[in-house]
Structure formats: C-alpha cells, structure tokens
Amino acid sequence: MRRPAAVRFHGRLDEPVELTVAQLRDLPAHQVQVSFDCLTEGEQRHGFEGPKLWDVLRAARPQVDLTGRKQRLGFVLTVKGADGHHVVLSWAEIDPDFGGHQVLLATSVDGAPLDATGPQLVVPSDHCGARYVSGITEVWVGRVDN
C-alpha cells in the first residue's frame, strides 16, 4: 500500500515535523478563488481550500522570536515540490505584522482532495502562477545569514 504524501517542515523549528494532507485538513481551513497566468496554459481559475501557511508554521513551533519584529525580517522559507520546483518566501510576506498575505497550503483544488499528490502552495496575491507549487514535499525555515 502506498504511503500518503507528506510535507516535511524543518530548519529553525523546535523539531522537524511531517504532516500529511489529512493532518493539514485538521487545521482551520480557508477558501480562496484565484486567477493567475500560467506560461504554458494561459489564464487559470481555481478554488483552493486549506490552512494558511502562517498557521501551519506557528503550529510547527519555529525558533523565531515572535514578540520582536525586526529580527523576524531575516527569516525566509523555501518550499519544494515533488518535481523539484523551489520557491522562496520571506517571513514578512506571511507575517500578519507585515505583509500578512493569505498564502495557503491547499488540501483541495476545485473540490478535489490532494491527499495522493500532496498539498499545493497557493499565493493568491500573485498574478503569475510560478509560485503555485504542486505536490509540496518540504518547507524549510531559516535565516538569510545562515
């Protein structure tokens, strides 16, 4: 029997953690309707549902002083898909004290569950779909000076 797809969260966390799509689905979910430009397929319109990346990271207990502000600005996140596609997000993009973008780890797209392939990174504020990473396998949290 095939093991469910899981995302490994690691880096500056109290300890690494792996979460399946089913476990992500247990977190508070948000729904977004988005449209973005895909270089190969043109304009795409989809509905996504899943937890905010911010909420998942907070639950993963990052080694980030959340009481201060300036020190958080040195943190970045890398998100990797099963196909090797990587993207980088700054901590400030998703932190409510700064950009507060509602970036999701989608557990379903257009009502179809993503349990078999893994969650998808959804950046609703992007006009280009290049940061919509499918089949996420890992999220790394670190400092730019490491």
C-alpha positions in Angstrom: 0.0 0.0 0.0 1.3 3.5 -0.9 2.2 5.8 1.9 0.2 9.1 1.9 2.0 12.2 0.6 3.6 14.2 3.4 5.3 17.6 3.8 8.5 17.8 5.9 8.8 21.0 7.9 12.4 21.5 9.0 15.1 24.1 9.7 14.7 26.6 12.5 11.9 24.7 14.3 11.9 23.1 17.7 12.0 19.8 15.9 11.2 18.7 12.3 7.7 17.5 11.7 5.9 15.7 8.8 2.3 16.4 8.0 0.0 14.6 5.6 -2.8 16.3 3.7 -5.3 14.7 6.1 -3.4 16.3 9.1 -3.3 19.7 7.3 -7.0 19.3 6.8 -7.5 19.2 10.6 -6.2 22.8 10.9 -8.6 25.7 10.3 -9.3 25.9 6.6 -9.7 28.9 4.4 -11.1 29.1 0.9 -9.9 31.3 -2.0 -10.9 31.7 -5.6 -7.9 32.8 -7.7 -6.9 33.5 -11.2 -3.3 33.5 -12.4 -1.4 33.4 -15.6 0.3 30.1 -16.4 3.1 30.4 -19.0 2.2 27.1 -20.7 -1.6 27.0 -20.2 -2.7 30.7 -20.1 -5.1 32.1 -17.5 -6.2 29.6 -14.8 -9.1 30.0 -12.5 -9.4 27.7 -9.5 -10.9 27.4 -6.0 -8.5 26.2 -3.3 -9.1 25.2 0.3 -6.5 24.6 3.1 -4.8 26.1 6.1 -2.8 29.3 6.0 1.0 28.7 5.8 1.3 31.1 8.7 -0.9 28.9 10.9 0.9 25.7 10.0 4.3 27.3 10.7 3.1 28.6 14.1 1.9 25.1 15.0 5.3 23.7 13.9 7.0 25.9 16.7 9.5 27.9 14.7 12.6 29.2 16.6 11.7 32.7 15.8 11.1 35.4 18.5 7.5 36.3 17.6 7.4 39.1 20.3 10.0 41.2 18.4 9.7 42.5 14.9 13.0 43.4 13.3 14.6 40.0 14.0 11.8 38.2 12.1 12.7 40.0 8.9 15.8 37.9 8.5 13.9 34.7 8.1 12.9 33.0 4.8 11.0 29.9 3.8 11.8 27.6 0.9 9.0 25.4 -0.5 9.9 22.4 -2.6 7.6 20.4 -4.8 7.9 16.7 -5.8 9.0 17.8 -9.2 12.0 19.7 -7.7 10.4 23.1 -8.2 11.6 25.5 -5.4 10.3 28.9 -4.4 11.3 31.3 -1.7 9.0 33.4 0.5 10.1 36.0 3.0 8.8 35.6 6.6 7.4 39.1 6.3 5.2 38.1 3.3 3.0 35.9 5.5 3.5 37.5 8.9 0.4 39.5 9.9 2.5 42.3 11.4 4.0 42.9 7.9 2.6 41.7 4.5 0.1 39.3 6.0 -0.5 37.6 2.6 -3.0 34.7 3.0 -0.7 32.1 1.5 -2.3 28.6 1.7 -1.2 25.0 1.8 -4.1 23.8 -0.2 -5.6 20.4 0.7 -8.0 20.5 -2.3 -8.4 22.2 -5.6 -11.8 22.8 -7.2 -13.2 20.4 -4.5 -10.8 17.5 -5.4 -8.7 16.4 -2.5 -4.9 16.4 -2.8 -4.1 13.5 -0.4 -2.4 11.4 -3.1 -0.2 14.1 -4.5 0.4 16.4 -1.6 -0.6 19.9 -0.8 -0.2 22.9 -3.2 1.3 26.3 -2.3 -1.3 29.0 -3.2 -0.2 32.6 -3.3 -3.5 34.5 -4.1 -1.8 37.9 -4.5 0.5 36.6 -7.4 -0.7 37.4 -10.9 1.8 34.8 -12.2 1.4 31.1 -11.3 5.1 30.3 -10.9 4.9 30.2 -7.0 1.9 27.8 -7.1 4.0 24.7 -6.1 2.2 21.4 -6.5 2.9 18.3 -4.5 4.8 20.1 -1.8 7.4 17.7 -0.1 9.2 20.1 2.2 9.2 23.6 3.8 12.4 24.9 5.2 12.6 27.8 7.7 15.9 29.6 8.1 17.8 32.9 8.3 19.3 34.6 5.4 22.6 34.8 7.2 22.9 31.0 7.8 
